[in-house]
C-alpha cells in the first residue's frame, strides 16, 4: 500500500516580503494602466483622424467618378458612337491624370487644388492631420509616399520604376501580414523589425513617426531653387536627395522612446 507524502508546508511571507510584493504589484498595475491609456489614446486619435479624412476622400472619389461619367455633348450623326468614343477618351485622360508621375510643389506643401490629381489630393488631406515642423521633411514624406501609392493603385513596370529603392517592399513585408502604415517608413531594416515584432509596444503610432521624421539635406542643398525668371520651383535634385537613406533620420520624440531601435535606421 502506497503511502502519501505529507503535504508541503505552506510558505508564509513575512511582513517585509508582503510589503515588497504589494509594491511590485502596484508598480505593475500602474505600468499596465499607462500602457492601456496610451493604447486607448492612439485608438481615439486614429478614429478621429479617420472620421475627418474619410469624408474628404469620399468627396475626391465622388468628383473623380462624376468627371468620368459626365456625358459629352453630341450633335453629329451617329452621336451614340461619338459619345462612347468621347467617354472612353475622357476615362483614359482621367486615368493618365491620376497616373501622372509629376508632383506639383503646391501639392507637396499640402495646398492641393481642384487641379490636383486625386491621389495627390487624398495624400495631402491625410498628411494635413499630422504635425510636421520642417517643410523639407514634409515634402520628402509626400514624395516618397506618393511614389509608393501610385504604384500600389496603378501597378505597372513604369510606376514601379519610379518607387525609390528605400521604399520598395522587403521580403518580410511581402510574406508577413502587417499594418500597411509600416510600408511608408523610409527605413527598410526598421520595417523588417516592425513586421517581425508587431504589438510589442503600444507607443508605436503613425503620429509618433510622422512627427519624428527628419530629412537632413546636405550642405548647400535646399528644397527650392530660383529660376532664371526669378520665381521659385522644387530643386531639381530634391527627389534624388529624398530618396537617399543617408539623408533620413528619426528624431524626438521617437528617438527618446526607442533609442535601442536606432540600429535599424541604416
C-alpha positions as CSV (number, residue, x, y, z in Angstrom):
1,X,0.0,0.0,0.0
2,X,1.4,3.3,-1.1
3,X,1.9,6.0,1.5
4,X,1.1,9.5,0.6
5,X,3.8,12.0,1.2
6,X,2.9,14.7,3.6
7,X,1.8,18.0,2.1
8,X,4.5,20.6,1.8
9,X,4.2,23.3,4.4
10,X,2.6,26.5,3.0
11,X,5.0,29.3,2.7
12,X,4.2,32.2,4.8
13,X,5.6,35.6,3.7
14,X,6.9,37.9,6.3
15,X,5.5,41.5,6.6
16,X,8.6,42.8,4.8
17,X,8.1,40.3,1.9
18,X,4.4,41.1,1.7
19,X,5.2,44.8,1.6
20,X,7.7,44.3,-1.2
21,X,5.1,42.2,-3.2
22,X,2.5,44.8,-2.8
23,X,4.9,47.5,-4.1
24,X,5.8,45.3,-7.1
25,X,2.1,44.6,-7.8
26,X,1.2,48.3,-7.5
27,X,4.0,49.2,-9.9
28,X,2.9,46.6,-12.4
29,X,-0.7,47.8,-12.2
30,X,0.5,51.3,-12.8
31,X,2.5,50.3,-15.9
32,X,-0.4,48.3,-17.2
33,X,-2.8,51.3,-16.8
34,X,-0.2,53.6,-18.5
35,X,0.0,51.2,-21.4
36,X,-3.7,50.8,-21.7
37,X,-4.1,54.6,-21.6
38,X,-1.6,55.1,-24.4
39,X,-3.3,52.4,-26.5
40,X,-6.7,54.0,-26.0
41,X,-5.4,57.4,-26.8
42,X,-3.8,56.1,-30.0
43,X,-7.1,54.4,-31.0
44,X,-9.1,57.6,-30.2
45,X,-6.7,59.7,-32.3
46,X,-6.9,57.2,-35.2
47,X,-10.7,57.1,-35.1
48,X,-10.8,60.9,-35.1
49,X,-8.4,61.0,-38.0
50,X,-10.4,58.5,-40.0
51,X,-13.7,60.4,-39.4
52,X,-12.1,63.7,-40.6
53,X,-10.3,62.1,-43.6
54,X,-12.9,59.7,-45.0
55,X,-15.3,62.5,-45.8
56,X,-12.7,64.4,-47.8
57,X,-11.6,61.2,-49.5
58,X,-15.2,60.3,-50.5
59,X,-15.6,63.8,-51.9
60,X,-12.4,63.4,-54.0
61,X,-13.6,60.0,-55.3
62,X,-17.1,61.4,-56.0
63,X,-15.6,64.2,-58.1
64,X,-13.4,61.6,-59.9
65,X,-16.4,59.4,-60.7
66,X,-18.5,62.4,-61.8
67,X,-15.8,63.6,-64.1
68,X,-15.5,60.1,-65.6
69,X,-19.3,59.7,-66.1
70,X,-20.1,63.2,-67.3
71,X,-21.6,63.0,-70.8
72,X,-20.1,64.9,-73.7
73,X,-22.5,66.9,-76.0
74,X,-23.1,65.3,-79.4
75,X,-24.8,66.9,-82.3
76,X,-23.5,64.9,-85.3
77,X,-25.0,61.8,-86.9
78,X,-24.1,58.7,-85.0
79,X,-24.0,60.6,-81.8
80,X,-24.1,57.5,-79.6
81,X,-20.9,56.2,-81.1
82,X,-19.3,59.6,-80.8
83,X,-20.4,59.8,-77.1
84,X,-19.0,56.4,-76.4
85,X,-15.7,57.4,-78.0
86,X,-15.5,60.6,-76.0
87,X,-16.4,58.8,-72.8
88,X,-13.7,56.3,-73.4
89,X,-11.2,59.0,-74.2
90,X,-12.2,61.0,-71.2
91,X,-11.7,58.0,-68.9
92,X,-8.3,57.4,-70.4
93,X,-7.3,61.0,-69.9
94,X,-8.6,60.9,-66.3
95,X,-6.6,57.8,-65.6
96,X,-3.5,59.4,-67.2
97,X,-4.1,62.4,-64.9
98,X,-4.2,60.2,-61.8
99,X,-1.2,58.2,-63.1
100,X,1.0,61.2,-63.5
101,X,4.5,60.9,-62.1
102,X,4.8,64.7,-62.0
103,X,4.4,66.0,-58.5
104,X,3.4,69.7,-58.1
105,X,5.1,71.7,-55.4
106,X,1.8,73.1,-54.1
107,X,0.6,69.5,-53.5
108,X,3.8,68.7,-51.7
109,X,3.2,71.7,-49.4
110,X,-0.3,70.3,-48.8
111,X,-2.1,73.1,-50.7
112,X,-3.9,70.8,-53.1
113,X,-6.4,72.5,-55.5
114,X,-9.1,71.4,-57.9
115,X,-6.4,70.9,-60.5
116,X,-4.5,68.4,-58.3
117,X,-4.8,64.7,-59.3
118,X,-7.0,62.6,-57.0
119,X,-4.1,60.7,-55.5
120,X,-2.2,63.8,-54.6
121,X,-5.3,65.4,-53.1
122,X,-6.0,62.4,-50.9
123,X,-2.4,62.2,-49.7
124,X,-2.4,65.9,-49.0
125,X,-5.6,65.5,-46.9
126,X,-4.1,62.7,-44.9
127,X,-0.8,64.4,-44.1
128,X,-2.6,67.6,-43.0
129,X,-3.7,65.7,-39.9
130,X,-0.2,65.5,-38.6
131,X,2.3,68.0,-37.2
132,X,5.5,68.2,-39.2
133,X,7.7,71.1,-38.2
134,X,10.1,71.1,-41.2
135,X,8.9,71.7,-44.8
136,X,11.8,69.6,-46.2
137,X,10.7,66.6,-44.2
138,X,7.0,67.1,-45.2
139,X,7.9,67.3,-48.9
140,X,10.1,64.3,-48.6
141,X,7.4,62.3,-46.9
142,X,4.9,63.4,-49.5
143,X,7.2,62.5,-52.4
144,X,8.1,59.0,-51.2
145,X,4.5,58.2,-50.2
146,X,3.2,59.4,-53.5
147,X,5.6,57.2,-55.4
148,X,4.6,54.2,-53.4
149,X,0.9,54.8,-53.5
150,X,0.9,55.4,-57.2
151,X,2.5,52.0,-57.8
152,X,0.0,50.4,-55.3
153,X,-3.1,51.9,-57.0
154,X,-1.8,51.7,-60.6
155,X,0.7,48.8,-60.7
156,X,2.9,48.7,-63.7
157,X,6.6,48.5,-64.6
158,X,6.7,52.2,-65.2
159,X,5.1,53.1,-61.8
160,X,7.4,50.6,-60.0
161,X,10.5,52.1,-61.6
162,X,9.5,55.4,-60.0
163,X,9.4,53.9,-56.5
164,X,12.7,54.7,-54.7
165,X,14.8,51.7,-53.7
166,X,14.4,52.5,-50.0
167,X,10.6,52.3,-50.3
168,X,10.3,49.0,-52.2
169,X,8.8,46.1,-50.1
170,X,11.2,43.9,-48.3
171,X,10.8,40.1,-48.1
172,X,9.4,40.5,-44.6
173,X,6.8,43.0,-45.8
174,X,5.8,40.6,-48.7
175,X,5.5,37.5,-46.5
176,X,4.3,38.7,-43.2
177,X,0.8,40.4,-42.7
178,X,1.3,43.7,-41.0
179,X,-0.2,47.2,-40.7
180,X,0.2,49.0,-44.0
181,X,1.4,52.2,-42.3
182,X,4.7,50.4,-41.8
183,X,5.3,50.4,-45.6
184,X,5.7,54.1,-45.6
185,X,8.8,54.3,-43.4
186,X,11.9,55.1,-45.4
187,X,14.0,52.6,-43.4
188,X,14.0,49.1,-44.8
189,X,15.7,47.4,-41.8
190,X,13.2,49.1,-39.4
191,X,10.3,48.0,-41.5
192,X,11.6,44.4,-41.2
193,X,12.0,44.7,-37.5
194,X,8.5,46.1,-37.0
195,X,7.0,43.4,-39.2
196,X,8.7,40.7,-37.1
197,X,7.9,42.3,-33.8
198,X,4.3,43.5,-34.0
199,X,2.2,44.5,-31.0
200,X,5.2,44.6,-28.6
201,X,4.9,48.3,-27.7
202,X,1.8,50.4,-27.8
203,X,3.8,53.6,-28.1
204,X,4.4,53.0,-31.9
205,X,1.9,55.1,-33.8
206,X,1.7,56.9,-37.2
207,X,1.5,60.2,-35.4
208,X,4.8,59.5,-33.5
209,X,6.7,58.6,-36.6
210,X,5.4,61.4,-38.8
211,X,6.4,64.0,-36.0
212,X,9.8,62.4,-35.7
213,X,10.8,62.2,-39.4
214,X,13.8,64.4,-40.3
215,X,15.1,64.9,-43.8
216,X,18.6,66.4,-43.5
217,X,19.7,67.8,-46.8
218,X,23.5,68.0,-47.4
219,X,25.2,71.4,-47.0
220,X,24.4,73.7,-50.0
221,X,21.3,71.8,-50.9
222,X,17.8,73.1,-50.4
223,X,14.1,72.3,-51.0
224,X,13.6,75.0,-53.7
225,X,15.8,76.8,-56.2
226,X,15.3,80.1,-58.1
227,X,14.6,80.1,-61.8
228,X,16.0,82.4,-64.4
229,X,12.7,84.3,-64.4
230,X,13.0,85.0,-60.7
231,X,10.4,82.5,-59.5
232,X,11.0,79.5,-57.2
233,X,10.5,75.8,-58.0
234,X,11.3,72.5,-56.5
235,X,15.1,72.0,-56.6
236,X,15.9,69.5,-59.4
237,X,18.0,67.4,-57.0
238,X,15.4,67.2,-54.2
239,X,13.8,63.9,-55.2
240,X,17.3,62.3,-55.5
241,X,18.2,63.6,-52.1
242,X,14.9,62.5,-50.5
243,X,15.4,59.0,-52.0
244,X,18.8,58.6,-50.2
245,X,18.5,56.7,-46.9
246,X,21.6,58.6,-45.6
247,X,19.6,61.8,-45.5
248,X,16.8,60.5,-43.3
249,X,16.6,60.2,-39.6
250,X,14.2,59.8,-36.8
251,X,14.5,62.4,-34.1
252,X,12.4,63.2,-30.9
253,X,10.0,62.0,-29.7
254,X,10.7,58.7,-31.4
255,X,14.4,58.7,-30.5
256,X,13.5,59.4,-26.9
257,X,11.2,56.3,-26.7
258,X,13.2,53.9,-28.8
259,X,17.0,54.6,-28.7
260,X,17.6,50.8,-28.9
261,X,16.0,50.8,-32.4
262,X,18.4,53.3,-33.9
263,X,20.4,50.3,-35.1
264,X,17.6,49.6,-37.6
265,X,17.7,53.0,-39.3
266,X,20.8,52.4,-41.5
